[in-house]
């Protein structure tokens, strides 16, 4: 029987719940009222008062729009410092009482009357220069307006320095400051309120002033609603002579009377020059270096970059506009692969064919660091990496159908700055050649982050796996060793590399060529008998195959020997593919003259073989035009034509004669193959780097000489064997082979291929006999 409901309990339970809720509300109100006497709460941010960038502001065109509702108050300051870059003691102490963070925050606008002073120099070493680059600055976020290299040039004639970073303006904008500035400070979040630091929107003012007498040193001031200073931000670009590394020392000094929680957002690298687009199109890439999780690497010192997520093609990173025609920010890191495998970011960058620009923390960690200390290598300043895009204003890019310029924008983890102290948001910047040797020598902080892994010889994308990356590194090391220790000329080093590869493969080439030669001789000798067999058994295919096999076996002619001629080319194919990628992306070949610059000594303006990383340009056209599949063609290239001549000689004089009469269809197929080899392959090589064409031309020339010598020796051995056979036949000594070997002692043991051949032939013979028995049984 059901129990009677407890009516008294139903009355008291709601009453107790109401009392508890009321007490909790009273306690919360009382506590917050007492806190206002010591630390004011963070004010509610409004779009108009926080100076947050608009939906499409200059220099931050892809920045997220200002929220239409006030953000929630910031969480309590954490007790442990989340950033690996700890807050440092403020270098200056406020002389007045601290300003409270009240009302909306904004950055103070300074008058801008003169250009900022550059750092470094463009004076090359041959003229006494000591710097590797010159860096010019822009008032947009105190970022980089132009970064040019002093000892590297765009062209072999060395008329223009290589520019690896420059301000990317927005197409159609009348504001000269509207665009993307590399390494510009975008904004800072203070206790949940974002403060813009990039562009005031007025060409006469800027948020940043250069510290007097200190080029590359800048200062910004954050004020509250009453105009009192609550924070001071300093940026110092430090460039040492002989270095490709810029150390950007940045700090946010807390001048308020309470702890401050900040997040730092700034630009990283922007679109580098695309260069001349040939095979592969736009080869620029977004690159990430990462650290493996602690279970796989307890010391957190291994930086890996062999995952597909660590390389994003530039065209893919651009993305597409939304329905309103605006570029939206897109998060590139963390990506799906990094989340799945618990990867931590070590560095981020953008690279083109020969140059890279990357950012990373300024915290060197020794390879022998104990477990856990390697966590300092995690790039907390780039806790999130977004891609911003603007419509490109470069007319050359528009001709190439490149519609947008992009920039990487990093957002840090929350960092706590106690009252009177500074939060450090420093970082390192590498801007220079994509070369392991140069990075190792001229970017020590980058090396500590594993930045040398940015050097990779591949087009990326779907073809990355088939470029045999395991071979590109050793091939590059061998080529560089040949240059540094033997030839001191890159063209001669490439030729010597061909000699090395062909020497390694010579035993295989010799073995296959001798087998092919013997096969063709034996087939030519029994050709009349084979033709007679074809006529006799033309209506019985099974018997025809049996008799042909028997005839070939008696004379030692095996089809496998004829097919072995493709083996050396097959074994060299991985080398050719890896070498193509290595030469295409090897900085060491950039603007390097061939054969000690002999052609430039004849005529300084002659561009023939002046750059082994580009087509030979025997006769330059003076302008470029686009050809489908080839890319931009800017000259008459003679090396591919010579390559076609070499292939023609190889086809004409080294192709063995047919072992049997050819049908009209087979003759037509052979002609097509010859045309493909002699014409199509050199045409495909027309716009490739001269170093690669030189390799193939040298390889084919040496192949002609090598095969000619091998066949000459094989001809001598053939004649000698035929003389021995004739002498034995005259003496009545019967020759032994796999068909009459019963009871006879062979001169030498049966080889592995001979055994396989005999077993296959016996199996085929047994199958045919079984078929005949089955047919007789059915009758």
FENUR-V399156 format. One record per residue. N is the residue number from 1. RES is the residue in one letter. BURIAL is b if it has 9 or more other ideal C-beta (glycine too) atoms within 8 Angstrom, else e. Layout:
((N RES BURIAL) (N RES BURIAL))
//
This chain:
((1 X e) (2 X e) (3 X e) (4 X e) (5 X e) (6 X e) (7 X e) (8 X e) (9 X e) (10 X b) (11 X e) (12 X e) (13 X e) (14 X e) (15 X e) (16 X e) (17 X e) (18 X e) (19 X e) (20 X e) (21 X e) (22 X e) (23 X e) (24 X e) (25 X e) (26 X e) (27 X e) (28 X e) (29 X e) (30 X e) (31 X e) (32 X b) (33 X e) (34 X e) (35 X b) (36 X b) (37 X e) (38 X e) (39 X e) (40 X e) (41 X e) (42 X b) (43 X b) (44 X e) (45 X b) (46 X e) (47 X b) (48 X e) (49 X b) (50 X b) (51 X b) (52 X b) (53 X b) (54 X e) (55 X e) (56 X e) (57 X b) (58 X b) (59 X b) (60 X b) (61 X b) (62 X b) (63 X b) (64 X e) (65 X e) (66 X b) (67 X e) (68 X e) (69 X e) (70 X e) (71 X b) (72 X e) (73 X e) (74 X e) (75 X e) (76 X e) (77 X e) (78 X e) (79 X e) (80 X e) (81 X e) (82 X b) (83 X b) (84 X b) (85 X b) (86 X e) (87 X b) (88 X b) (89 X e) (90 X b) (91 X e) (92 X e) (93 X e) (94 X b) (95 X e) (96 X e) (97 X e) (98 X b) (99 X b) (100 X b) (101 X b) (102 X e) (103 X e) (104 X b) (105 X b) (106 X b) (107 X b) (108 X b) (109 X b) (110 X b) (111 X e) (112 X b) (113 X e) (114 X e) (115 X e) (116 X b) (117 X e) (118 X b) (119 X b) (120 X b) (121 X e) (122 X b) (123 X e) (124 X e) (125 X e) (126 X e) (127 X e) (128 X e) (129 X b) (130 X e) (131 X b) (132 X b) (133 X b) (134 X b) (135 X b) (136 X b) (137 X b) (138 X b) (139 X b) (140 X b) (141 X b) (142 X b) (143 X b) (144 X b) (145 X b) (146 X b) (147 X b) (148 X b) (149 X b) (150 X b) (151 X e) (152 X b) (153 X b) (154 X e) (155 X e) (156 X b) (157 X b) (158 X e) (159 X e) (160 X e) (161 X b) (162 X b) (163 X b) (164 X b) (165 X b) (166 X e) (167 X b) (168 X b) (169 X b) (170 X b) (171 X e) (172 X e) (173 X b) (174 X e) (175 X e) (176 X e) (177 X b) (178 X b) (179 X b) (180 X b) (181 X b) (182 X b) (183 X b) (184 X b) (185 X b) (186 X b) (187 X b) (188 X b) (189 X b) (190 X b) (191 X b) (192 X b) (193 X b) (194 X b) (195 X b) (196 X b) (197 X b) (198 X b) (199 X b) (200 X e) (201 X e) (202 X e) (203 X e) (204 X e) (205 X b) (206 X b) (207 X b) (208 X b) (209 X e) (210 X b) (211 X b) (212 X e) (213 X e) (214 X e) (215 X e) (216 X b) (217 X b) (218 X b) (219 X b) (220 X b) (221 X b) (222 X b) (223 X b) (224 X b) (225 X e) (226 X e) (227 X e) (228 X e) (229 X b) (230 X b) (231 X b) (232 X b) (233 X b) (234 X b) (235 X b) (236 X b) (237 X b) (238 X b) (239 X b) (240 X e) (241 X e) (242 X e) (243 X b) (244 X b) (245 X b) (246 X b) (247 X b) (248 X b) (249 X b) (250 X b) (251 X b) (252 X b) (253 X b) (254 X b) (255 X b) (256 X b) (257 X e) (258 X b) (259 X b) (260 X b) (261 X b) (262 X b) (263 X b) (264 X b) (265 X b) (266 X b) (267 X b) (268 X b) (269 X b) (270 X b) (271 X b) (272 X b) (273 X e) (274 X b) (275 X e) (276 X e) (277 X b) (278 X b) (279 X e) (280 X e) (281 X e) (282 X b) (283 X b) (284 X b) (285 X b) (286 X b) (287 X b) (288 X b) (289 X b) (290 X b) (291 X b) (292 X b) (293 X b) (294 X e) (295 X e) (296 X e) (297 X b) (298 X e) (299 X b) (300 X b) (301 X b) (302 X b) (303 X b) (304 X b) (305 X b) (306 X e) (307 X b) (308 X e) (309 X b) (310 X b) (311 X b) (312 X b) (313 X b) (314 X b) (315 X e) (316 X e) (317 X b) (318 X b) (319 X b) (320 X e) (321 X e) (322 X e) (323 X e) (324 X e) (325 X e) (326 X e) (327 X b) (328 X e) (329 X b) (330 X e) (331 X b) (332 X b) (333 X b) (334 X e) (335 X b) (336 X e) (337 X b) (338 X b) (339 X e) (340 X e) (341 X e) (342 X e) (343 X b) (344 X b) (345 X b) (346 X b) (347 X b) (348 X b) (349 X b) (350 X b) (351 X b) (352 X b) (353 X e) (354 X b) (355 X b) (356 X b) (357 X b) (358 X b) (359 X b) (360 X b) (361 X b) (362 X b) (363 X b) (364 X e) (365 X b) (366 X e) (367 X e) (368 X e) (369 X b) (370 X e) (371 X e) (372 X b) (373 X b) (374 X b) (375 X e) (376 X b) (377 X b) (378 X b) (379 X b) (380 X b) (381 X b) (382 X b) (383 X b) (384 X b) (385 X b) (386 X b) (387 X b) (388 X b) (389 X b) (390 X b) (391 X b) (392 X b) (393 X b) (394 X b) (395 X e) (396 X e) (397 X b) (398 X b) (399 X e) (400 X b) (401 X e) (402 X b) (403 X e) (404 X b) (405 X b) (406 X b) (407 X b) (408 X b) (409 X b) (410 X b) (411 X b) (412 X b) (413 X e) (414 X b) (415 X b) (416 X b) (417 X b) (418 X b) (419 X b) (420 X b) (421 X b) (422 X b) (423 X b) (424 X b) (425 X b) (426 X b) (427 X b) (428 X b) (429 X b) (430 X b) (431 X b) (432 X b) (433 X b) (434 X b) (435 X b) (436 X e) (437 X e) (438 X b) (439 X b) (440 X b) (441 X e) (442 X b) (443 X b) (444 X e) (445 X b) (446 X b) (447 X b) (448 X b) (449 X b) (450 X b) (451 X b) (452 X b) (453 X b) (454 X b) (455 X b) (456 X b) (457 X b) (458 X b) (459 X b) (460 X b) (461 X e) (462 X e) (463 X b) (464 X b) (465 X e) (466 X e) (467 X b) (468 X b) (469 X b) (470 X e) (471 X b) (472 X b) (473 X b) (474 X e) (475 X b) (476 X b) (477 X e) (478 X b) (479 X b) (480 X b) (481 X b) (482 X b) (483 X b) (484 X e) (485 X e) (486 X b) (487 X b) (488 X e) (489 X b) (490 X b) (491 X b) (492 X b) (493 X b) (494 X b) (495 X b) (496 X b) (497 X b) (498 X b) (499 X b) (500 X b) (501 X b) (502 X b) (503 X e) (504 X e) (505 X b) (506 X b) (507 X e) (508 X b) (509 X b) (510 X b) (511 X b) (512 X b) (513 X b) (514 X b) (515 X b) (516 X b) (517 X b) (518 X b) (519 X b) (520 X b) (521 X b) (522 X b) (523 X b) (524 X b) (525 X e) (526 X b) (527 X b) (528 X e) (529 X e) (530 X b) (531 X b) (532 X e) (533 X b) (534 X b) (535 X e) (536 X e) (537 X b) (538 X e) (539 X e) (540 X e) (541 X e) (542 X e) (543 X e) (544 X b) (545 X b) (546 X b) (547 X b) (548 X b) (549 X b) (550 X b) (551 X b) (552 X b) (553 X b) (554 X b) (555 X b) (556 X e) (557 X b) (558 X b) (559 X e) (560 X e) (561 X b) (562 X b) (563 X e) (564 X b) (565 X b) (566 X e) (567 X b) (568 X b) (569 X e) (570 X e) (571 X b) (572 X b) (573 X e) (574 X b) (575 X b) (576 X b) (577 X b) (578 X b) (579 X b) (580 X b) (581 X b) (582 X b) (583 X b) (584 X b) (585 X b) (586 X b) (587 X b) (588 X b) (589 X b) (590 X b) (591 X b) (592 X b) (593 X b) (594 X b) (595 X b) (596 X e) (597 X b) (598 X e) (599 X b) (600 X b) (601 X e) (602 X e) (603 X e) (604 X e) (605 X e) (606 X b) (607 X b) (608 X b) (609 X b) (610 X b) (611 X b) (612 X b) (613 X b) (614 X b) (615 X b) (616 X b) (617 X b) (618 X b) (619 X e) (620 X e) (621 X b) (622 X e) (623 X e) (624 X e) (625 X e) (626 X e) (627 X b) (628 X e) (629 X e) (630 X b) (631 X b) (632 X b) (633 X b) (634 X b) (635 X b) (636 X e) (637 X b) (638 X b) (639 X b) (640 X b) (641 X b) (642 X b) (643 X b) (644 X b) (645 X e) (646 X b) (647 X b) (648 X b) (649 X b) (650 X b) (651 X b) (652 X e) (653 X e) (654 X b) (655 X e) (656 X b) (657 X e) (658 X e) (659 X b) (660 X e) (661 X e) (662 X e) (663 X e) (664 X e) (665 X e) (666 X e) (667 X b) (668 X e) (669 X e) (670 X b) (671 X e) (672 X e) (673 X e) (674 X b) (675 X b) (676 X b) (677 X b) (678 X b) (679 X b) (680 X e) (681 X b) (682 X b) (683 X e) (684 X e) (685 X b) (686 X b) (687 X b) (688 X b) (689 X b) (690 X b) (691 X b) (692 X b) (693 X b) (694 X b) (695 X b) (696 X b) (697 X b) (698 X b) (699 X b) (700 X b) (701 X b) (702 X b) (703 X b) (704 X b) (705 X e) (706 X b) (707 X b) (708 X b) (709 X e) (710 X b) (711 X b) (712 X e) (713 X e) (714 X b) (715 X b) (716 X e) (717 X b) (718 X b) (719 X e) (720 X e) (721 X e) (722 X e) (723 X e) (724 X e) (725 X b) (726 X e) (727 X e) (728 X b) (729 X b) (730 X e) (731 X e) (732 X e) (733 X e) (734 X e) (735 X e) (736 X b) (737 X b) (738 X b) (739 X e) (740 X b) (741 X b) (742 X e) (743 X e) (744 X e) (745 X e) (746 X e) (747 X e) (748 X e) (749 X e) (750 X e) (751 X e) (752 X e) (753 X e) (754 X b) (755 X b) (756 X e) (757 X b) (758 X b) (759 X e) (760 X e) (761 X b) (762 X e) (763 X e) (764 X b) (765 X b) (766 X e) (767 X e) (768 X b) (769 X e) (770 X e) (771 X b) (772 X e) (773 X e) (774 X e) (775 X e) (776 X e) (777 X e) (778 X e) (779 X e))
//
